[in-house]
C-alpha cells in the first residue's frame, strides 16, 4: 500500500498511460479499453459491437487493476465507485467526446455517438476517496479459465501450406 497522495498520483498516471484496465465487479473480471478523463475511468459498452460490461451497475463498486504499458505487468489496483451516465447529459457529452477519439475500428464513426446514446451504457469509474492504492500485487499469473465465447480458433495449418511458409523464411 502507498501513502494517499502518492497512491492517487500513481493511479492517475498509470491509468492514463494504459490502454486497458482489468475490471472486476460483481460479474467476471474483464480487460476493458477506457479513457482517463476528469479524474476517473470512462467506459462504453453493452451495445452491439461494443465491449461487454457485465456486473457493472450504477452505485456498485469494482476493483480496477492497471497494467504497465511497456511490460504488461500489474502496476496498481484501486477500488472504484461505478456511476452510469445519463445519455446526452453534460458529463455524458464530455466523456463521449474523449471516448470517441480512442475508439478504434468503429463501423459507424460518423453516427457512433447517437448509437451509444440509444444502445450502449457509458460508465464512470472513480477512485473511492480514502481507499488505498494497492501496489504490493501478487507475483503469480492469476490465470483463470477463459469466459465462454462464440469465437473459435482456426484448425491446424495444412501440411503443404506449412512447408511453403517455412521455405519462404529460409530465403
N, C-alpha and C positions, 0 to 999 in steps of 0.2 A: 504494500500500500504506500501511497505517497502523501506528501503534505497537500492540503486542499488547493492552494493556488497553483502549485506545480502540477498537480493532477489535472486541474481544469485546463491549464495550458497544454499539457500533453494530450489530453482528449481532443481538444480543438485542432491542434496541429496535425496529429496523426490521422484524424478522421478527414480533415481537409485533403490530405495528400493521398489517401487510399481511395481507389475506385470502387472497392467492395467492402462491405461490412458484414459480419456474421451476426444475425439477429435471432435470439431465442426468446420467444414469448410463451404463451400457453400452448402454442402449436409447435411443430417441428422447427429445428434450427435451420436457417437458410442463409445462403450468401446472396446479398441484395445490392444492386447498384443504387447509388444515392448522390445527393449533393449536400454539402455543409453550407448552410445559409442562416444568417441571423442567430447564431449560437445553437443550432440544432441540425439534426439529420432530417432530410426530407426524402420521402419515398413515394413512388407512384406505382400502382399495381391493381391486381384483382379485376382486370378487364381483359378483353380479347387482345392477345398479342403482347400482354404486359406480364411482369413478374407476379407470382402469387404471393400474397401477404397473409398466410394462414395464422389464425390465432391473435393477430394484432388488432385490438379493438380500442376504440376511444375510451380513455380512462384507465386502461391497463398499464402494466409496466413490462419492460423487456430488458434482456441483457444484451448489450452490444459489444462485440469483440472486434477490434480493429487490427488489421494485419499491416505489416511493413510493405510499402510499395516495391522496394527493391528486392528484398529477400523472401517476402511472402509469409514470414513467421508472425506469430501473435505479438503485438506490442502492448496493448492496454485493453482492459474490459471495463465497462461502466454501465450503470443502471439508467434506463431512460423511461420517462413518462410519455405515453403514447397519446397523441391527440389527432383526431380526424378533422381535417379542414373542410369547411363548408364550401362547395363549389361556387366560384365567382366572388367570394369574399376578398377583401384586400390582402389578407395573409395568403389565401389560395393563389391569387393572381401573382403575387411576389414569388412564391415558391415555384409555381409552374413556369414562370419566366426563366428561373435558374435551371429547373429540370429539363426544359425543352432544349437548352443548349448542350446538355450532356447525353440526351437520348440518342443512341446510335441506331442506324438502320430502321428507322420508323417507316412503315409502308405509306403513311399519310402525313408527312411532315407539315403540310400546309394546314390541315384540319385536325392536327393532333390534340391541341388544347380543347377543342369542342368535344372530341371523343372522350378525353379524360374527364371533362365535366359531366358528360352523360353516363359513362360506363365504368369509370375507374374510381379508386379512392386515392387521395393524397394524404399521407400521414406525416406528422411531425414527431420526431423522437428527440426530446430534450433531456439533457443530463439532469438527474434528480439532484436538487440542491442539498448539499451536505453528504451525499453518498460518495464514498471514496472511489478513486480511480484505482483499479487493481492492476499492478504491474508484475507481481510475482505469480505469473501464469504457469500452469502445468507444463512440463517439458515433453510429455508423451504426445502422440499424434492425435489422440481423442477421435480417431476414425470411427465412423458409425456406418451401419447398413444404409445403402442408398435408398432414397424415398422411391415409392412406386412411380412409374412413368410409362407413357406410351412409346417413348423413344426406343429405338432398337440400335444394336451395334451391327454393322455390316458383317457379312460372313468372311471367311478366310480368303485371301487373295489366291486366285487360280495359280497353279504351279507354273504354267507357261508365262504368265504375266510377271511373276516373281523373278524368273530368270532374266527377262528383258530389263527390269528395273535394276537388277544387280549389274548387268553388263554396262548400262549407262554410267553408273557410278564409277566403274573402273577406268573409264576413258579419260 
